[in-house]
Amino acid sequence: MIMALDVLATAASFFLGLWFRADFAFENIQPTHMAGYLSTIGPWCAITIAVFLAFRLYSSIWAFVSTSEVFRIAGAYIVLAVVGVLVFHFDGVIIPRSSMVMGFLLSFVCTVCIRFAYRLWLTALRKISHAAHASGLKNVMLIGAGDAGRALALEFTNSDYIRDHLACVIDDNPVKLGKRLCGAPIVGNRNDIPKMAKQYRISKIIFAIPSCSASVRKEILDICSTTGCEVQMLPGIFQMVNGDVSVSQLRKVDPQDLLGRDPIKVNLDEIMEYISGKVVLVTGGGGSIGSELCRQIARANPKQLVIFDIYENSAYDIQMELRRTFPELDLVVLIGSVRNTNRVDYVVGHYRPDLIFHAAAHKHVPLMEDSPNEAIKNNVLGTYKLARAAAQYRVKRFVQISTDKAVNPTNIMGASKRLCEMVVQMMNRESDTEFVAVRFGNVLGSNGSVIPLFKKQIEAGGPVTVTHPEIIRFFMTIPEAVSLVLQAGYYARGGEIFVLDMGEPVKIDTMARNMIRLSGLEPDVDIKVEYTGLRPGEKLYEELLMKEEGMQETANRLIHIGKPIEMNDELFKRQLARLDEASRSEAVDIKQIVAQIVPTYHVTSEETPAR
């Protein structure tokens, strides 16, 4: 059908060229010109179709025809212009140049119009359909009139499956104000978002500036949170690189978007340098931190990666993932506990790792308050057993994953982690292995963290539970924390406690309320926010450094070093032996024993003994 239309359009265009030259009077067309037209137009139509086929002008899906077809049509007509000179001037046929030029122009316009007519027809039908159902559509505000915003606006215009109406666009560029993006008016800048949300009765806001800085993103999202609208956004700039900008790629706002800082960058060359070609052991490799450690280590091309975890389900999950994504990786997955001396000695002695990343630990604060002996058995004594095995088999480097809760701890989990740091520093003085610890705060999305809990509570309709309205925490994403752990391992020379810069602390209550608002709901109206009180061992704010430790910079400004605190190693060994005996006998005063070893840990008098 398209070929037939092209033939008719070509024949009509060149005849109209003659008619135009004859001042729109048929009787003025000279017989020689008409004879030349009639003898040439048949072969010329055949040549036109052949050139169109060569330029693949019949292979497009007409519902999605775009500017690429215009460029192909232009290329085809350049070729036809060359052929036309030969046909009209070297075969002896007399045709006026003016009618030839006019015929070419009209033929080009007709060819383009034929191809866009179907899309225009579909667009018209779609607009009529949208208008008929306008009362049932959600009004959408688009933030960003750049390339990503334009791609999304086009999808709103062209898709039959989007049942939302793009009502208005926000952009900070004053030059764009008052203009239109795919028919939607650009009505203001970020400060106009609340006003325009009311004026256009917006139900959903789409943030489409994937390249903006984290601070700008947070500022705009904070403004959006005051509107009561649901907010969605593009995942990031990599979507633009892949050309993958689509409504289907939109996601809900993550707490990471509200941190207000840019993603942390590390020196990948340094990480590759000390991991590539090495045997690496990761304990707790199935956990949220441990599994991300395994992913990033696998990318660094180790000689062998050994995963050691007591929980078989999570170990199986990371095993399947790594086998799928890194089929060439020499991967060993072992089940066992760091509390089992014989198992630990066998694993380290048999596989002889060059590097150990120790992420196996009990970390849930309230649960450890009720089972303090388990915190000591697993966190402290498990670390000690693994560290001794590392020293015995001359492991090159041992990296202990610690926490900000180890600083002036108010709970047994934090105190146990401080003991782990003391074990690491003691063992560094007694062996050739480089023992270090890396200390950081809360990790977004990790198992047992508050953010997944908030998401579940919002999805369930509330209430959202916050322990205290003034509680604040440092936050970092799992990949950020792990990449900094790996780079700290590169800087390690033995005995250091590396402290990761977590940026500005975040108020948990503010984060919870923003998560509710950005889901299109109103705190304390649609979803109640309940304050449950501080949990056992929990404090309002965490610290990353003890006063005595000082602060030393590294080449990465986000990684600092706390200097070791002097301690009596022989006394500490006797204290560890006492802890071992007390924990195995399920001592009810285990917290008091820990407090004698960790002076900065204070047990409140009202605490009841717990096993």
N, C-alpha and C positions, 0 to 999 in steps of 0.2 A: 504493500500500500504506500509506504514511504517512497519507494522507487518511482511508483506511478505518479505520485504528487511532485517528485523532483523533476520528472520528465515534463509534466504539464507546466510547472513553474518556470523551467528553463525555456520552453517554447514560448510561453506567454511573455516572459521578460524581454526576450529579444524582439518579439513582435511589437511590444509596447515601446521598445527603443526606437523602432522605425516610425511608429505612430507619433511619438514625442517629437522626432525630428521633422515630421510632416505637419507640425502645429496642430496635432490632434484632429487631423482631417484625413480620412481614409483615401479620399480621391487624390490627395496630394502625394501619396506614396508612389514613387516612380516604378514602372514595371520591371526595370532591371534590378532594382533593389529588392522588390518582392520575389523575383525569380531567384536572386542570390540567397535570400532568406529561406525559400522553400527547398532549394537544392542542398543547403548546408545544415539546416536545423536537425534533420534526422541523424546524420553521422555525429553532429555535435552533441546531441543528447546521449548517444551511445558512449562517446568519449567522456562526457561528464559523469555518467554512471560508473564507468570503469575507474576513473580517478577517485570518485567517492568510495568505491569499494577498496581501493588501495589505501585510502586514508581511514578505513574502518568506520565510516560514518553510518553504517547500518548495524553496528554491534552494540550500541548503547541501550540502556534501559531508559525509556523516554520519561518515565515518572521522575527520574533523578538526573536528567540532563543538566549540565552545568557549563561553566566557562571553558572547561577543557574541550568541549565539543566546538565552541566558537573558534578556538585556536586551530583545531584540526580542519574546520571548514575554511579558515583563512589560508592554511597551508595548501589545501586542495585548490583553492582559487588562484594561488600564485602559480601552481603548475598549469592550471587551465589557461591562465593569461599567456604563458609561453606558447602553449599549443595553439591558442586562439590566433596569435599573430601569424603562425604558419598557415592555419586553415583559411583565414580571411584575407591574407595578403599574398600568398604564394601559390594558390591554386587558380588564380585568374578570376575569381568571383569578386564583383564590385559591391561592397557594402560600406556605407558611410562610417567613418571612425566614431562620430558622435553617437550614432545608434548602437555601435558595438560597446562603447563605454557605458552607456545607459543600460544596455542589456545585461552587462556584467554586474553592475551595481544592483539592479533590480533582482537578478538571479541570486546574488549573495544574500540580499535581505530576505528573499522568499525562502531560501534554504535554511537560514537561521530561524525564521518565524515558524516554519513547518515543525522544526525540532522542539521549539519551546512551547508551541501551542498546546500540546497535550499536558505538559506540566502546569501551564497557566490555567488550563481547564480544571485540572485536579485541585489546584490551589483555590480556585473560585468555589468549587463544590465544597471544599473543606471549610472555607470561611463561612459559607452559607450554613453548613452543618453546625459549626461552632456557635454561630449567632443564634441558631434555633435552640441550642442547648446551653446558652450562656448563663442562665439562672442556676444551673447545676455545676458550673465550673468553679474551681478555686482560682482566685486572683494571685498571681505570682509577681514578686519583685526580683529583678535581676541586678546584682551588684557587680559592676564591671562591664564596660562597653568595649573591651579589647578583643583580641582574637578569640579567646576562650568564650567570652560572653556572646560574641557574634555566632560562634558555632552552636551554642545552646539555643540562642534565639531562632536560628534557622531551623533547628529541630522542632521547636515549639510551632513554627510556621508550617513545616512540611509533614510532620508525623501524624498519622491517623490514630495513633495509640495513646497520645498524651491528652489527658482530659483536664488540663489546666490551661488557664489563659494568662499569657504574658502581658501584664497590665502596665508596667513601667520599668524604667531602668535608672540605676543610680551610678554616677561616675564623677570622680573628683576633678576631671579635666574640664575647666570652664568653657573651653572651645566647643565641647560636645553638648553643652546645656541647650535645651530647646530643639535639638535635632532628634531624629528617630533611628532606632535600630530594629530592622526588620518589621517596621510598622509600630513598634512600641516607643513611646516618648521617653527621652532622657530628661528627668524632671528635677535633678538636684545632685548634691554631693552627700558625703556620709552624714553630715549634720542634719540633713533633711529626711533621713530614713524614718524616724518616728512619725513625723508629720505626714509624709507621703504614704506610709503604711495605713494610716487612718483615712486619708483622702481617697485612696484607691481600694480600700477595704481588702487589704492584703492578708492572705492566709498563710502563705509560704514565701520565704526569702531564700534565694539561691546566691551563694557567694562564689563568684567566678573570676577571681584574680589569683591564679595559682602561683604567680611569680612574686607576689608582694612579700615584704619582710614579716617576720613573726610578730613584731611589735605592732605594725599596722593592722595585721589580721586580727590580733587580740582586741585592738581598739574598736575596729568595726564590728566584731562579734559582740563586744560588750554593749555597743549601741543597739545592735539587733535584739539582744536579750531583753531590752526594755519594751519591745513592741508586742510581746506575747505571741509572735508568729513562729511557726516551725522553721528551722534553718537547716539548709543543706549546702554542701560545698563540694568542689572538685578536690580529688585527693592531693594533687600537687603538680609542680611544673613538669615532672616527667611525663604526665599525660599529654602535655602540649608537644613534647619532643616526639612522642610516639604517634601524634596525630589522633589520639584517642580521646577526644572531647565529646561527651555524649551524656544525655540525661540519665542513661543507664549507669554511668560512672559516678553519679552523685552519691554522697554518703552523708550520714548525720555528722554533726560537729562532735569531734573527740575532745576530751579534756586536754590533750596535747595542744590543740589549737588555742587553748586559753592560757597557756603558760607565758606567752608574751616574749619568747626568746627564739632565736634561730636554732636550727638543729646543730648539735655539737659535731665538729669535724675532727678527725684524727689523721695521723700520717700513716697511710696504708702501707707505704714502702717499708717503714720501720717494723710494722707488725709482720709483714710477709718475711722480712729478713730473719727474724729470730724464731719463727714457727716453721717455715718451709724446710722440709726434709727432716723434721724432728718427730719423735714419738711423743704424743701428747695424751695425758690422762686427765679426764674431767670427771670428778665425783659429783653426784647429784645431777648428772647430765640430762635427766628427763624433766627437771624442773623448769620454771619460766626463765631464770637466769642461766642455768646450766645448758638448756637446749639451745638458747641463742649463742652461748659460747661455742657450742659444737658447730653451729651453722657458720659462724664467722671463722672459726679455726679451719673448717673444711675448705673454705674458699682460699685459705693461705697455703694450700698444698702441703699438708704434713706428710711425713713418711707413713705414720699410722695414727689413727685416733681411737683411743680406748675410752668407752663410756662405762661408768660404774654407778649403779643406782639400785636402791632397794625396792623401788616401786616398779614392778614389771610392766604395767600398762603404759606409763609415761615413757619408759625405756624403749618399749616396742614402737611407740608412736614416732619418736625421734629416729629410731633405727630405720623404719620404713621411709620416712621423709628424706633422710640423708642418702639412702640407697637409690632413691628415685632421682634426686637432684644432683648427686655426685657419684655416678656409677663407678668411677675409677678409684674412688677413695678406699683405702685399706681400713675398714671399719670393724672394730670389735666391741660388742655390747655385752657387759657382764652384770649379773645380779649379785648383790651382796650389800652388807652394811659396814660402814667405817668403824662400827663398834666391835666388829669381829676381828681380833688381832691376827689370827691365822689366815683369814681370808684376805685381809689387807696386805700382809706380808707376802702371800703367794702372788697376788695381782701385781704388786710393785716389783717383786723379785723376778717374776716370769716375763713381764713385758718390758721391764727396764725403761720407763719413760724418761725423756729428757726434761719435760715440763709437766708439772701437775697444777691444775686449777681446781681448788677445793671449794665446791659450791654446795656440798651436801650439808644440810643443817635443818633443825627445827627452827622455824622463824615466827610462828604465830604467837604474839605476845600474850593474849588472855589465856590461850590453851596451855602455854608453858607456865603461867602463874599457878595453874591447878596441877601441873605435873612437872615440878621443878627438877626432880631427879632425872627425868628423861632428857631435859635440856642439858644437864651436865654430862650424862652418859653419851649422848649423841654429839653435841656441839663441842664440848671441851675435850673429853677423853677420846672421842673419835678423831678429832683433829690431832691430838697428841700421838695417837697410834699411827696415823698416816704420816705425820711429820717424822717420827722415828724411822719408819720404813723408808721414807725418802732419803733420810740421812744415811741409813745403812747401805742402800743400794746406789748412793752417790747420784741422785737426781740433780740435774743442773739448777733448776729453779722451781720454787714452790710458791704459788700465789693463793693466799687465803682471802675469800670473799667475806668482808666484814660489813658493818652497818653503823650509821650515826647513833643508833641506840646504845652503842658501846661507850659513848661519851657520857660521863656522869649518869650511869644507868639508874633507872627507877624500876626496872623489872628484871626478872631472872633471865629472860632471853638476851637482853642487852648486856647484862653482867656476864653471861656465858660467852658472848662474842668478845667482850673485853678480855676474858681469860684466854680465848683463842689467839688474840693479838699478842698477849704475853707469852704464850707457848711459841708462837712464830718467832718472836724476838729472842727468846731464850735459845731456841734451836739454831738460830742463825749464828749465835756466838759459839756454838759447840760443834759445828760441822762445816764442810765445804759447800754444802747446798745453800743457794741464795734464797732465804725465806723472807717473804714480804706479805703485807696485808693491804687490801684496797677497801676503803671505807666510803660508802655513799648512802643516800637517804632512800625515800620511798621510790618505787619503780612503778610507773603507770602500767596497769594491765597485768601485773604479775599475780600469780595464784594467791588468793587470800587478801589482795589489796582492796582498798575502799572503792575504787572506781567501778570495777565490775559489779560490786554490790549495789552501788547507786543505779547503774543501768538496769539491773534486774528489778530493783524496787520501783523505778519509774515505769518500766514495762508492765509491772503488776498493778499499777495504779496507786502505789504508795502504801504507807508513808515512807519517806526517805529519812533514814536515821543518822544523825550526826551526834557525836559524843558530847561536844561542847561548842558553843557559838564562837569562841575565840581560838580554837585549836588551829595551829598552822603546821605545815609540813613542807619539806623540800621534795621536789618531784623531778624525775628523769624518765625518759622512755627506756624500754628494755634494750633496744639496739645501741642507744647512746651509752648506757651504763656499761654494757659488755665491751663496746669498742674502746672505751676509756680504760677498762680493766686490762684489756690486751695491750694497750699502749703503755700502761703503768708497768706491766710485765717486762716490756722492752727497757724501760728506764731502771729496772730493779738492779741494785748492786748488793742487796742483802741488808735486812734489818729495818727497812723503811716501812712506815705506815703511810700509804698514799691516800690523800683525801681529794675526792672529786668535787669540783665546783658545781654546785647544783643550781646556780642562779638565785633568783629571789624566791623566798618561801611563799607558799600559796595558802590562803585561808580556806579550810575545808568547807565551811559553811557557804562561802561565796561560790566555790566550785559546784557544790551540790545544787544551789539555787540557779546558777547559770545553766547547768545541765538540764534542769527542769524547764526553764524558760526557752532554751534553744530546741526543746522537743515540742514547742508550741503550747506549753501549759504554764499555768501561773502557780508559783509556790504559795502554799497555805490557802489556796483557793481550789485549784484542781488536784494538787498533790500536797499533802501536809508534810512539813519538815518537823521532825520530832528530835528533841535533845535528850539523849539517854544517860548522860553523865559519863565522866571519864572512866574507862575500864581499869581493872586492876593493873597497876604498873605503868599506866599511860600518863604522859605529861603533855602540857600544852604546846611545847615547842621542842625541837630536837637541835642538838649541837653537832658540829662536825669535827671539832678539835678541842682537846683539853688544854687548859691554860698552860700547863707545863710543857706541852709538846712544841710550841712555837709554830713557825710556818716557813717552809723553804720552797722556792719556785722550781719548776722544771721547764724544759723547752716548750711544753704544751701549757699555756697559761691556765688551762682548766684542771690541771693535775698539780697538786701541792704535796709536800712531804712533811709529816709531823715527825720530829726527832724522837728517838727512843727514850723512854723514861727509865732511869736507873733502877735496878731491882737485884735482889739476891737470888741467883739461879738455884743454888743448893736448897735454900729455904723453899723456893717455889716448887721444886720437885717433890719435897716432902708434903707440901700442901696439896699437890696434885694426887699423891698417893692417898692422902686422907679423903679427898673428894671422891676418889675411886671407891674406896671402902664404904664411905657414907652413902653414896648413890646406889651401890649394889645392895645395901641393907635397907634401902628405902627410908633414909633418915628423915624425920619430920622437921629437923632444924637445918636442912641443907642450905636454905637461904642465909641463915646466920653464919654458916661456915664460909659461904661465898663472900659475904660482906667483910669477913676478917681478911680475906685475900685481896679483894678489890676495894680499896679504901673509899673510892668515890661512889660505891653502891650502898645505899641506905635502905634497910628494910623497915617499913612503917610498923609501929607497935601494934596496930589493930589487925594486922594480917594474921590469919589463922594458919596453923601448920597444914601443909598440903603434901600429898605424895604424887 
